[in-house]
Amino acid sequence: FQAEDGIRDYKVTGVQTCALPISRHDGCEGVGDAAALPGFGTETPEVARRALEDAAARWADADPEVALARLDPDLPPCARAALETALLGLLGATPGARLGVPVADRVRCSALAGGPEDAAAAAARGAEVVKVKVGGRTLDEDRAHVDAVRAAAPRARLRLDANGAWTRAEARVALAALAHPSVELCEQPVPAADLDGLLALAAECAVPVAADESLLLPGAFDRLVYPGTPLAAVVLKPSALGGPLGACARGLRARGLGLAALVTTLLDGPVMQEMARAVAAAVDPDARFHHGLDTDRLFLLDDDPG
């Protein structure tokens, strides 16, 4: 394959994004995009762009099957995900087809609610699961916020997301206070590096616990996802995990152990948003879960890459 017209830069809601279009000599095309967010543990946009430039030069005129099979696992994650996505597109393959697994013909999504108004709008659209950010406030403020969202969407299940805002002790108190039959689970209640704390909370708290940012740490998936793990779910971000195939493999492994596999995105560009949907279809072939893919409503393209 070869790079087509070079790497294109654009922005998604102010996040610097680079797209790599590639083509085969027979005219087939593929594209991947990388919206690196170092604040979430990925490489910087500059590092992502250099990695894509280097890869495009290294694999120029190579067979795409060979390139896909030999992708360096140590490439920066967003750049690797963009390149893997472009190669899959070039080969006309979805992650599910590549791995030979059944896929859902639809993907269900949770709704992201910043407050009661968003929750009410989501309820009016028929949303069954509403995601609520917690942490970063006092516990009384969090409780009032969650109660207001619940009142605005009384038939929806609530998914709390703390983004690692609490210490282990704070999380224990907060989850006890926020426990309610409507609360489906809490994503990442403690900092990403506190794997033992995450497992301890999952084992002892009434609110089911999901791992999110912790899964981006080297070796963390194996420490958290094993037979008998107390975790209820894993949250998979394909771009931050280095690509759709690796995200699928993790999701399928988690499903085999009885966990929910929930797919979501960073502030990804449109290509990786669509690829995340394909990953969700592969890890959730029965469309049992509600994935965090409602985020594209929040994004505005400052410069459409075409």
N, C-alpha and C positions, 0 to 999 in steps of 0.2 A: 504494500500500500504506500501511499505518499500523502504528506500533508497538502491540503488544498487551500491556497490563498493565505497560508500562514495562520498563526494563532490570533484570534479576534478577542478584543477586550470590550467588556460592557459592564454594567452595574445592575444589581438587583437590590432595590431599596438601599442604595448607598454602599452595598458590599461589592468590592471589586471581584469580577468574575472573568475568567478566560475560557474561551471555547476552542476546541481542537477539531476542525473538520478534516476528515481523511477520506480518500477515495481509492478505489481499485481501478486497475487499468481498463476493466470492462465497464466502468461507469458507475458501479455501486458505491454508495456513500455511507459514512457513519459519522457521528459527532458525539463528543463528550464535553461537559463543562465542569469547571472547578471553581467553587466559591469558598476559598480557604478562610477559616475563622480561627486564628491562633488562640483567641480567648476561650474556645471550646476544645483546645488541645490539638488542632490541626497545624499544618505548616502555614507560613505567611503566603499572601498572594504572590509575592515575588519569587519565593521558592517554588510554588506550584507552577508558575509560568516557566521558570528555567527548566524544571523537570520535564514539562511537556515539550519544550523546545529540544531538549537533549534526546528524549524518546523519539520524537519525530525524525530527528537526524539519524539516530542509531538504527531505526527500523525502516528507513526509506527503502522502498522496493522489496521489502521482505514479505513473505507469505503471511497473511493475517492470522492463520491458524498457528503458525510457528510463533509469531509475536505474542499471541494470547497465552500460549502454553509456557512461554519463557518470561512473562512479566515478572520483574523483580519484586518480591514481596516486601522489600525494604524501601520501595519508592515512597515519597510523601503521600499520605493517604488520599487527599483530595485529587491530586494529580493522577495517582494510580487508578482511582475510581473513574476519572474522566477518560483515561486511556482505555481501560477495560470496557467501559460503556461504548466508546467509539468503535472498538474492535468487534464487540457483539453486534452492534448495528451494522457494521460492514459485512458481517457474516449472516445477517438476517436472523439472528437468534435472540430470543428472550432468555433471561436467567433460568426460568423453569424448563424451557426446551433444552437448553444446554445441559442442565443437570438431569434431564429425563424424568422430571416429576410432574404430577398433575397440577394444573393451575386453576384458580377461580376465574369465572367469567365476569365477576364484579368484585369490587373492593369496598368495604364499608369504612367510613371515616368517623372519627370523633370530631367534635367542634371545639375550637379554642375560644374560651370566654375570658375577656379581660375584666368583665364586671356583669352585673345583672342585666344590663341592656343587651349585651352580646348573648347572654344565656337565653333571654327571652326570644331574641331573633333566631337563635339556633333551635329552640323548642318549636318555634313557628315553622321552621323548615323540616321538622320531624326528627331532629337529632336525638339519638338514643343515649349517647355518651357525651358529656361535656367536660372538657379539661380545664382545671382551675389552678393557677399558680399560687403557691403558698410559700411561707418563709419570707424573710426580709421585712416582716411587720412584727408587731407584738402578737402574742398568741390571741389576745382578745380581738385584735383587729382581724387576724386570720379567721377566727371563728365567725365573726360578724360578716366577713366577706363571703365565706363559704355558705353561711346561712342565707345570705341574700341571693346568691346564685341558685341555691336549691329552691328558694321560693319562686324565682323567676322561671325555673325549668323543673317543676315538681315531679315530672315523670321520667326524667333523665337520670342515668347513673353518673356519678361524679368521679372523675379521675384527678387526683391531686398530684401536683408536680412541684417538688421543693427545690429541684436543681442543686441539691447538696447544701442547702442553706443552714441546716441545723447540725449542732453537735449530736453525738449519740444520746446524751442525756436529754437535750432539748427535744430531739425527735421522739423519744419515748413519751415525754409529757404531751407533746403536740398531737401525736397520733392517738393517744388516749382521749384527748379532748375533742378531736375532730372525727372520731369514729362514729359511724352512722350507717344504717342499712343501705343508704343510697351511695355510699362511698365504695367504689369498685376496687381501687388500689391507690398507692402513693408511689410515684416514681422518685427514685434517688433521694431519699430523705437526708442522707449524710454525705459528706464530701467524697469525691470519687475514690480517693486513696484509702478510705476506711472500709476495706472489704470485710474485715471481721465484724465491724459495727453493723454493716448492711445485713450480713447474715444473722447476727444476733437479733436485730430488730425484726427481721422477717420471721424468726422463730418464736418471738414472744409477744408481738403486737397483734391486736385485733384487726388492724387494717392490713390487708395484703400488701407486700412490698415488691417493687420492680427495680431491677438494675438498669441504669441508663449510662451516664457518663463514666461509671466505673468500667464498663465494657471496652472503653477505648484504651485502657492501660494494658501494656504488654503482659500477657499471661493471665489477665484477670478473668477472662471468660471461663477458662478451665477451673479456676479456683471457685467460681461462683455457680457454675452450671454443671451439676453432677447428680448421679442417682440419689434421691432423698434430699436435695437442696430445699431449704425452706422458702426460697424465692417463689413468687407467684408468676413472674413474667420477666422477659427481657425486652428492652427497647433498642431497636436496631436502626442505626443511621448509616445507610450504605456508603455515602460519600466519606464519612469519617472513619469507616471501617476498612477502607481501601478498595471498595468495589462491590458490585451487586452479587458476584458469585460467592465471595467470602461471607457476605451478610446472609445470603440464602443458606449457606452451609451451617452457619451458627443458628439461624432460625429453625431449620429442620432438626438440628440436634436438640435444641431446647424443646421443640414440640414432641420429639420422641421421648422426652423425660417428663412430659405432662405439663410443661410451662406454656403460658401464652407467649407468642412471638409478635410483638407490636412494632411496626415499621413506621419511622418518621424521618424527617429531614433536618438538616441545618438550614441556613438561609440559602438554599441551593438555587441554581439557575433552572430554567424550564426543562432542560434535558434530564438532569438528575432528579428533578421532581417526578418526571414521568417514569424514569427507571425505578424510583422508589415504589411507585405503584406496581410495577412489574414484579419487584421483589415481594411485596405484600401478597400478590396473587399466588406466588410460588410457595411461600411459607404458610399460607392460610387458604388452602384450596377449597375448604368448605365455607369460606367467608364467615367464620365464627366471630372474629374479633373486629374491633373498631380501631383503625390505624390513624396515626397522627399526620394525616396528609391533607388536612383542611387549610394548611398554612399558605397555599398559593393565593388565597383571598387577601392575604396581608401584603403581598409583594407587588411592586410596580417596577416595570423595566424602564430604567433611565435611558437605555440605548439598546434597541432590539437587535440581537445578533443575526436575525434572519433564519 
